[in-house]
Amino acid sequence: MSNHPALPESAYSALGLPPSVVRILMNPKPPPPTTAAPELHQNATDFAERLPENESHIMLYAELLLHIRTITLFASLRSHHTRETKVRLDADGNLITVSHEGYRATIRLPIKVEGKGDAALELPAQPPSKELTLRLQMEEQEDSDMLGLMAESRKANIVPWDGVTLSKQEGVEVRCKNCEGVVLKSGTVREWKDLPNENWAEMMDFWHCHKPDEHHLHDHTQEVGGQKGYAAGNRLKATEGVGFVDLTGFLLKEQDCEGAKVSPDEGPSDAAVVCKHCGHILGKPDTSADGWRIWKWCLSISSGPTSSPLYNTYSVQKWISARLLYLVENVGVRKFHIHPPPSPSTSASAPTSPASTPSILVWVFTPDLMFSSSIPRPHRTDPTRAVKCFFRKQTWALLQPGEPESATVEDVEFPRELFEELGNSLDESQDVLPATARKFQGWDVGLLERFDVGEEVFGEQDGVGEGMKGVEGLDLGEETEEERGRRNRRSLSQESVD
């Protein structure tokens, strides 16, 4: 409607119109707004902004639950689905494509589905919806045990860089993940040893004291422990030339770590081991073991001949998943109240006025699933193995005298950097989930990637020595220009340290 001055009431008198009609003509409806109202589908951020440009009208997510043999496919659309909305499975059974209003989106399924030719999947006709959910039930053929074998091979909590694997490698060199500066030179550690369970000293002391055939030694625990070497009184000590390996870190002698130092900016209670090259935190001193605890998530490791070494590093969230799965197995609960170390002021004031610090209550709901999503992330190649967690952001404070400890929630302390990474990873993982799957009965839902079969070993070189292990443990085959430049920079870094 064009904008023009309204005519006076006398101009309509000759037309003989009722007063009500005259009022409408004198007060026309305002023009429609140029900006459309936001869709109800939008969440905290605009739906279009959260999706890649070529898939801005369709978001796909699929997950495979091995124990119930079910693939669940979620599709989020910009508008309600119609008869023209199609879902097709390709002839190879690897890809699934959703078409809607001239747009298409494709993802790789978490597992190959056996079939003959393209297959159209039926969508519910009513009611029309922007959120579609399809479930595909997997059925094994009589001569196939593929799903069973897959489930069996994934029962172990896979953790790379164990002592046995490192001992088999030639020229193991530990580097800072942040700058690739050398922390532990090749050949410095002559022997790598796996540490036992975290409670090994307590368990061994109990076993020793209650051995039925050595009751006469009960009053000489320290003496016998000294002779046999397993009593709790025999504290573990870092040793030059020996690398002790646990779930998520190394215990090393200070003299062996030429590329690291203790930060002079930290107080005695907050002392940190940092990289000499870039100052990035690598771990902390362990005074009881007379050594340094260096965290695996801060490192990359190279091995093999100096002319063509292989490099390994992994995302921080995979180390977090390994830690949570270890706790599930050894503690017997699935809910963990995770928090950073309390500050010295908090600890000192705890008896009188307990201070609180930000924390995250994590419920490990599904320890093992495979997922694919149309929302890409750096270094992720679907299908991706993950842990599904429910979580709540809250606060933590030291228990006061008389307060009972929870029997269903384990209190877990993470280094501050790891705690922050946990929160960021859970928040970011919600972007790959459909809007309807981000909440569950008051919990936020997130995904943490976990180590998959094959990531516990180093990559194998090919015949010409150009194959190398990528950042996520994938064999990248021929070296790209970017990787070649990275390797050259590493070589220069090595020369500068030497």
N, C-alpha and C positions, 0 to 999 in steps of 0.2 A: 504494500500500500504506500502510495507516495505521500510525502509530508507536505501539507498545504494548510493555510489558516482555516479554522472552522467558520462556517457561515453563521450569521445571526439567525435567531428563531424566526424573524419576520420573513426570511427568504423562503421558508418552507410552508408559509400560510396558504399560498395559492394552490398548493398540491392537495390540500384537504386531508393531510395525514393525521393519525391520532397522536396525541402528545407523547405517548411512550415511544413511538417510532421516531419522532423528531428528536427525542433525547438520545436515542441510539445513534442517529446520524450526526448529531452534534458532538458525541463523545465516542469516536471510533475505538476499536480494540487496539492496543499497542502492537507493534510488529513483533514477530517471534524473535527470541534471542538468537544471536549468531553462533553462540557456543552451546552445543548440546549438553544436557545434564549428564553427569557421570553415571556409568552403569552400576547396578547393584553388585555386579561380579567383582568390582574392584575391592582390594584389600587395603593394607596399610600403604602400599605403593601402587601406582597405576599399573594395570594389567599389561598394557602395551609396552610400558617402559621396562617391565621385567622379562620380556621375551625378545629373542633375536628378531631382527627386522623381517626376515623372510618367513618367520613363523608367528607373527604378531597376532594372528587370529586363532591359533590352535596351540595348546600346550599338551604334551603327552608325557606320561609317566607309567612305567610298568615295573612290577616287582615279582620275584619268584620266591615263594616259601617252600623250601625243599621238603620239610617234614609233612606237609599236607599236599604236595605235588600240585600247586595251584599258581597260575600266573594271573595277577590282577592288573588290568589296564585302566588307567584314568585318562580322560580327555577333557580338557577345559576349553570351551568355545566362547567366542565373543557374543554369540547370539544363540537362541534356542535351536536345537537340531531339528531337521525336517526329513522328509523322505529322500531328499537329495544328499543327505549326509551319509557317507559311505566309509566303512572300515574294511580294509583288505589285507590279507596275509599273502606275502609273496610266495612264489613257487618253491624257493629254497627253504622256507620256514624260518628265516632269520629276521626279516623285516616286517613291520606292520605300518600301514599308512592310513591316515584319516583325511578325508576330503570333505570340505564344508565351505559353501558359498564361494567357490572358486579358489580356495586356499587348500594347500596340502602340507602335511607334516608327517615325517617318517622317523621311527626309532628302531634300533636293533633290540629284539626281544632278549630277555635275560638267558634264554636257552632256546636252542633250535627246536622248532615244532615240526615233526614229520608230517608230510602231506603230499598230495599230487596236484600240481598246478596251483594257480592263484585261488584263494578261497575268500569269499565275502562273508563277513561276520554280521549276524543279525542284530540290529539295534532295537530297543523297545520303542514301540510306536507312540505310546502315551505314558506319562505326560511329557510334553516337550521340555527339554532341560538344557542348560548350558554345561552341566557337569555329567559326563557319561562314565559309567563303571561297567566293565566287562570282566568276567572271570573265565579263564580257560583251564579246564581240568586236564592234567597230564595223565596219560595212560601208557604204561610200558608194554611193549610187545613181549611175547612169551620168551623169545630168544635174546632179550636185551635186559641188562641190569644197569643201564647207564645212570639212571637217577640214583639208584642205591649205591653205586660205586662213588658217585660224586658226593653224596651225603657222608659216606664213610671216610673219604679222603679229607673232608673238611672239619672233622671233629676236633683235631688238634688246634691249639692256639699257636699259629705260625708266627715266629719272631725271628727276623734276620739277624745276621752278625753274631751268631753264637760262637763259643770257643772252638768247637770241633771244626766248623766251617772255616773260620779264620786261620786255624792252624794248617789247613790244607792249601791255603793260598800262598802264592809267591809274591814277595814285595808288598806286603800290606802297609798302606800309608793312610793315616787319619788326617783329615782336613776340616777346616771350618766350613760349614755349609753356607755361611753368609758371604764370605769373600774368597773361599777356596784356598786360603793360606794353609800351609802345612803346620799341623799341630804336633803330630808324632811321625818322625821320619821312618822311612822304610828300613827295616832291619834293627830298629831300636828294641822292639819287643821280640824276644826269641821264642816265647811260649805263651799261648793263650789258653786260659783255664776257665771253665764254666763254674760259676758260684752256685751252690745249692739253694733250696728254698730259703726265703727271707728269715724263716723261723728255725733255721737249721741248728743254731747253737742251743736253743731251748729244747728242741726235740732230742738232740743227741745227748744232752745232759740228763734228760728224763730217762732215755733208753739206757744210758750207762748206769744210772743210780738204781734202776729196777731190774737189771739183768739177774735172773734167778740163780745162775751159776756163779755169781761173784758177790754174794751178800757180804762176804768177809771183807770186801774192799769198800763198803759203803762209807766208812769213815775216812777214806783216803781218796776222795774224788779228784782233788787237784793233782795228786801224785800220779794216779793212773791216767787221768786225762793228759797229763804231760807226756806220759810214756806212749799212749795210743794216738794222741793228736786230734781227738775229736771233742774234748770237753768244752763246755761253754766258756770256761776260763781262758781257753786258748783263743784270744782275739785274733781276727783276721788282720794281717798287716800287708800293706802294699809292698811290693818287691821290685827292685830294678830289673828290667828285662822281662818282666812277667806282666801280662795283661789279664786281669780278672774280669769276667763278663757276667753281668746279670741281665734281667729282662730288658731294661731300658737304659743301661749305662755301662761304663767301664770304670774299674778301679785301677788307677795308674799311679806310678811314682812320679813325684814332682820333677825329678831330674830327667825323666824320659820325655816329658812334654816341653820340648824346646820352643814350640810356637805358642805357648800359653803362659799366663801369669795371673797372680792374684791381684784383683783390682785395688789400687790404693785408696779409691774414693769410698769404699765400703767400710763400715765398722766391723769389729770382730764378730758380732753376731750375724751380720749380713754379708760376710765376705763372699766374693764370687770369683770363680776362675773365668778369665776372659781371654779372647784371642789377642795375641800381640799385634796382629796385622790390622784388625778393624775394631777391636774393643768389644765385639759381640760376646755375650755371656755364653759360656760353654758348660759350666757346672759349678761345683762348690768344693771347698776343702773338706776332707773327712779326717778330723783330728784323731778320732778313735782308731782309725786304720792307718794313720800316718801317710796319707796319700790324697789324691784328688779323685772325686767322682765326676766323670765327664759324661754328659747326657747324649745318648745316641741321636735324639731328634735335632741336635745342634750340629751334627757332623755329616760329612760324606766320606766314603772310604774308596780308595783305589787299590787295585792289585794287578799282578801280572808284570811282564817285562816293561822296563822304563820306556822302550820305544813305542809301545802300543798298550798302555794300561787300560783297564776297565774301571769305570766309575759307578758307584752306587750311592743313591740318597733317596729318602722317602719323605712323604708328607708327614707333618707333625701329628695329624689326627689319627694316622695308622698306629703310631706309638701309643696314643691315648687309648685307642680301642684295645690294643694288646694288654695294656695295664688293667682296663676294666674287665676284660675277659679273664685275666689272671685272678682278679679279686673275686669274680663270680665263682670260679672253680675252687678257690682256696678258703674263702670266707663263708660261703654258703648263703649269701643274700644277693639281691639284684638292685637294691636301692642304695645309693651312695651320696652322702652329703659332702661335696667337694668344695674346698676353700683354699686360698693361699695361706702361707705362714702368717701367723699373727705378728703385728709389729711389736717391737720391744715395749713401747708405751702401753699397748693393749695387754701384753702379758703381765706387766708390772701392776696395772690397775685392776686386773681381773678379780682379785679377792673382794674388792669393795664395790667397784662399778664396772660390770662387764661391758666392754665395748663390742660392737658388732662390725663385721666386715662382709662385703658382698660375697655370696656363695651361690652354688648351683646344686639343686637336688636332682640327681640323675637316676632314672629307672631304666635299666637295660632290659627292654621289653622283648626284642627279637635279636638274639645274639648273632644270627647268620641269615642273610638274605642277599639276593642278587637284584640289582635294579638298573633300569635305563631311563634316561630323561632327555627330552628335547631341549632342555636348558643346559648349554655346555658349561664346563668349568675347565680351567687350565690343568693339563696333565691328567685329565680323566678320560679314559677310553671305555665306553660301555660295552658289555654289561660290567657293572662295578659291584664288588663284594662289600658289604657294609653291615653295621650294627644299627638297628633302629632303637632310638632312645626317646623316652618321654622325659621332659625336664621342666624345672621351675626355677626362676631366678628369685633368690631370697637372701637372707643374711645368716651369718654364723657368729657365735660367741662361745668362749670357753665355758664349759660346764661349771656351775657353782656347787659348793658343798651341799650335798643332799639331793642334787638333781639326778634322776635316774638316766642311765644310758639306754638308747633305743636298741631293742633286740632285732629289729627288722631293717634298720638303716645303719650302714657303716660310715663312720666319720673318716674321711680321706683327705690328706693334705697334698696339694700339688705345688710345685714351684710356681712362683707368680707368673712367669712367662707362659708356662704350660696351662695354667688356669685361664689366662686371657685367651689363649689359642683355643681352648675348649669352648668357651663362650662364643667366640667368633665363628668357629666351625659349625656349631649347632645353629646359630642364627642364619648363617649363609646357606646351610643345607635346606632350610625351609623354602628357599626360592625354587628348588628343583621339585618340590612336592606340589601337588594340586591344592588349591585353596581349601577344599573340603577335607583334606587329609592332614592339615597342619595343627589341628587341635583334637584332643581326646579327653573328655571328662575333666576339663580344667587344666590339663597338661599341654604344654607345647610339644610338638613332635619334631624330631630331627634325625639326621643320619650321620654316622661317622664311618668313613671308609676304613676297612680292615685289610690286613695282609692276606694275600691269596696264595694258593698252591704254586710253588715255583719261585716265590720272592725270598725264600730263606736261603737261596744259593746265589752265587755270583754268575753273571752271564758268561757264556762260552764264546771265545773268539772264533771267527771263521778262518778259512784258509789263507786269506790275504791279510788278516790281522786288523781289519777295519770295523768289524762288528763291535758294538759296545752296548752296555746296559744303560737304559735311559733313566730319567729321574724317578719314574714310577715303576722301575723294575721290568720295563718292556724292552724286548730286543728290537732296536730301531733299525737294524740292518746297516745299510750304507750310511756313512757319516755325512751329515749335511754341512753347509758352509758355516752355519751358526755353531754347530757342535765342534767343527774343526777349529774355529776361532777360540772357542772356550777351552779346548784342549791345549792350544798354543799358549793361551794366557796362563793356564795351570803350569805349563812347562817353564814359562818365564818366572812365575811365582816360586817354583822349586829352585831355579837358579839363583834368585835373589836371596832366598833363605840360606842356601848352601854357601 
